Amino acid sequence: MEEIVKEFIKTFRSETSQKDTEHVIFHGCWDWHSSVHGHWALLESAHLVKDKENLEWVTERLQSNNMEEELQYLRDHPEFEMPYGRAWYLRLMMRLEQITKFGDYKCLVQEIALDLREWIENSMRDPSISEYKNPSWAMIQLYDWATHFEDSETVNWVIEKTKENFLEPKVSMDLDREGKGEFFSLWGLQTYLIHTALGAEELSKWLEDDYNLDVVKDLNTDHHL
């Protein structure tokens, strides 16, 4: 497994180094959000296999003063990458601090988190929304970031909104079996959010009267692997 991860690291390093956009850090991997989760993948993988060279390379980028420009861009363009890319950004910056103890931008990232919360508050909260606008993914990352930041108000907000808006309607797994192949498994995201915000026991209850839960074997999209 370690050798496989090391091969992936080569790709992550190469792709995040590309100059596909004009952003100062997140300019590879075709677009901004892909560059963000490309940096996350490199950070996690290098940490996992103790690849010191690549871990230093990616952490130096993320700890540089250029991050201030990335943050300013998000503040100046409030609809940019909302909510999908910003949710990934919270995940990346949380893991950066957990792995390296670097938290210089923590309070600035919290502003991004609160902007994301406001966007969700003012948007349709429906687990069946497709693709990048799906709120379940953003709620998951917002919960994890708020827990990390010790923002109990936002943690409780996510819990309450999950109870109010994300237990129903139940997204059918048939979308994964027969649909066009959503970017995300909408059923997977709904269950992931319930587990994250409400816990394993609540998820188990939610699944008790569920429909066909047979394993999805014929995938409609590579993203479900």
Buried (B, 14 or more C-beta within 10 A) or exposed (E): EEEEBBEBBEEBBEBBEEEBBEBBBBBBBEBBBBBBBBBBBBBBBBBBBEBEEBBEBBBEBBBEEBBEEBBEBBEEEEEEBBBBBBBBBBBBBBBBBEBBEBBEBBEBBBEBBBBBBEBBEEBEBBBBBEEBBBBBBBBBBBBBBBBBBEBEEBBEBBBEBBEEBBBEEBBBBEBBBEBEBBBBBBBBBBBBBBBBBBEEEBBEEBEEEEEEEEEBEEEBBEEBE
